[in-house]
Amino acid sequence: MQFQFTIRGVLLTSRWVFGLIFLVCAALLGVAFYMEHVMGLEPCPLCWLQRFGFMGAGLVSFLALLQGPTGFGVRIYGFLLVLTAGAGLGVASRQLWLQSLPADQVPACGPSVDYMLEVLPWFEVLSTALKGTGDCAEVVWRFLGLSIPGWTAVFFSLLIITGLILMFRRQKSGEWFRS
């Protein structure tokens, strides 16, 4: 028996929920690549890490879609979704913090991710990317008052909430769901 809940009379199983999450992550990655290749916005190191966060959440959701978990499996996939989205939210929060700094406190600009991958070991690339650079503090695009990391923080937060619901939702009052 699968985990299921109803929204406005539509029965949603865990497979449908994970499928929807996968499609949202794929769409967000599509928007990121559109912004990079069509709009010409060069992603900073923290932007790359946020993409990996969406890739991780999408991969977890895709695997859950294929497996169609039940019972404890739904909770495991929900936990993995919270974990990957939480890491992405942490990176987005770091970038939002960098964007809020006064100009004199912004770190110096660094080399591009492509260059770092060519000359540095992957651990140093990751360490440098997590620190952020001056490029990460620059706001190059806004929609409804939010910058790109602001929007990714919104979507990562929604993924975390969804993962928590999948982990802790009770099917009937007084007992944990068994499906």
C-alpha positions in Angstrom: 0.0 0.0 0.0 1.4 3.4 -1.0 1.5 6.6 0.9 -1.3 8.7 -0.4 -3.1 11.9 0.4 -5.8 14.0 -1.3 -5.7 17.6 -2.5 -9.1 18.9 -3.7 -10.4 15.4 -4.3 -7.3 14.3 -6.3 -5.6 11.2 -4.8 -1.8 11.6 -4.8 0.4 8.6 -4.1 4.0 8.9 -3.1 5.0 8.0 -6.6 3.0 11.0 -8.0 4.5 13.3 -5.4 8.1 12.2 -6.1 7.4 12.5 -9.9 6.1 16.0 -9.4 9.2 16.9 -7.4 11.5 15.4 -10.1 9.7 17.5 -12.8 10.1 20.7 -10.7 13.8 20.1 -10.2 14.2 19.4 -13.9 12.4 22.6 -14.8 14.5 24.6 -12.4 17.7 23.2 -13.9 16.3 24.0 -17.3 15.7 27.6 -16.2 19.3 27.8 -14.9 20.8 26.5 -18.2 18.5 29.0 -20.1 19.8 31.8 -18.0 23.4 30.7 -18.6 23.3 29.9 -22.3 20.5 32.2 -23.6 20.6 35.2 -21.3 24.4 35.1 -20.9 24.4 35.0 -17.1 27.7 33.3 -15.9 27.0 31.1 -12.9 29.3 31.7 -9.9 30.7 28.9 -7.7 27.7 29.0 -5.3 25.3 28.9 -8.2 26.9 25.7 -9.4 26.5 24.2 -5.9 22.9 25.1 -5.9 22.4 23.4 -9.2 24.0 20.3 -7.6 21.4 20.6 -4.8 18.6 20.5 -7.3 20.3 17.6 -9.1 20.5 15.7 -5.9 16.9 16.4 -5.0 15.8 15.5 -8.5 17.8 12.2 -8.4 16.4 11.2 -5.1 12.9 11.9 -6.4 13.5 10.1 -9.7 14.7 7.0 -7.9 11.6 7.2 -5.6 9.4 7.6 -8.7 11.0 4.4 -10.3 10.7 2.4 -7.1 7.3 3.6 -5.8 8.3 3.3 -2.2 5.8 2.3 0.5 5.9 2.5 4.3 9.3 3.1 5.7 10.7 3.7 2.2 8.7 6.9 1.8 10.3 8.2 5.0 13.8 7.3 3.8 13.3 9.1 0.5 11.7 12.0 2.4 14.7 12.2 4.6 17.1 12.1 1.6 15.0 14.9 0.0 15.3 17.0 3.2 19.1 16.3 3.3 19.8 17.3 -0.3 17.4 20.3 -0.3 18.8 21.4 3.1 22.3 21.4 1.7 21.1 23.5 -1.2 19.3 25.9 1.2 22.5 26.3 3.1 24.4 27.2 -0.1 21.7 29.6 -1.1 21.7 31.2 2.3 25.4 31.7 2.1 25.0 33.5 -1.2 22.2 35.7 0.1 24.4 36.6 3.0 27.3 37.5 0.6 24.8 39.6 -1.4 23.8 41.5 1.7 27.3 42.6 2.7 28.5 46.1 2.2 30.7 46.6 -0.8 33.9 47.0 1.3 33.3 43.6 3.0 32.7 41.6 -0.2 35.4 39.0 -0.9 37.6 39.4 -3.9 36.5 37.9 -7.2 38.0 34.5 -7.9 38.6 32.4 -11.0 35.8 30.8 -12.9 34.7 27.3 -11.9 35.9 25.9 -15.3 39.4 27.2 -14.6 39.4 25.9 -11.0 38.4 22.5 -12.2 41.3 22.4 -14.7 44.1 23.5 -12.2 42.9 22.6 -8.7 42.1 19.3 -7.0 38.3 18.8 -6.6 38.5 19.2 -2.8 40.0 22.7 -3.2 37.5 23.6 -5.8 34.7 22.6 -3.4 36.3 24.5 -0.5 36.7 27.6 -2.6 33.2 27.4 -4.0 31.7 27.1 -0.5 33.5 30.2 0.7 32.1 32.2 -2.3 33.7 35.0 -4.2 32.9 38.5 -5.2 31.1 37.1 -8.2 28.7 35.4 -5.8 27.8 38.7 -4.1 26.8 40.4 -7.4 23.1 40.6 -8.0 22.6 40.3 -11.8 19.0 39.4 -12.1 15.8 39.9 -10.0 12.2 38.8 -10.3 9.5 40.1 -8.0 12.3 41.6 -5.8 14.2 38.3 -5.3 17.6 37.5 -6.7 18.4 34.0 -8.1 19.6 32.6 -4.7 16.5 34.1 -3.2 14.3 32.1 -5.5 16.4 28.9 -5.0 16.0 29.4 -1.3 12.2 29.5 -1.7 12.2 26.3 -3.8 14.7 24.5 -1.5 12.4 25.5 1.5 9.4 24.0 -0.3 11.3 20.8 -1.0 12.3 20.6 2.6 8.7 21.1 3.8 7.5 18.4 1.3 10.2 16.0 2.5 9.2 16.6 6.1 5.5 15.9 5.2 6.5 12.7 3.5 8.6 11.7 6.6 6.1 12.5 9.3 2.5 12.5 7.9 0.1 10.3 9.7 -2.5 8.4 7.6 -5.1 8.1 10.4 -5.2 10.0 13.6 -3.4 8.1 16.3 -1.1 6.0 14.1 1.7 6.5 11.7 1.0 5.7 8.1 1.9 2.2 7.0 1.8 2.6 3.3 
